């Protein structure tokens, strides 16, 4: 193995160990280690349908509680 290849391998291992140390220490930039999760976007119409359905469920529950 050539000297430059050995140095490159050592540098890679040092970088990996630093990331592990930062994770264990609880500090550092943990965002660079974990990829960001994309959030799903709902359209306003879909949000309205979901809200209306939840309101119907609440009304039905409230009606059932009054009968009991």
Secondary structure, DSSP 8 states (H G I E B T S, - for coil): --HHHHHHHHHHHHHHHHHHHHHHHT-S-GGGTS---------HHHHHHHHHHHHHHHHHHHHHHHH-
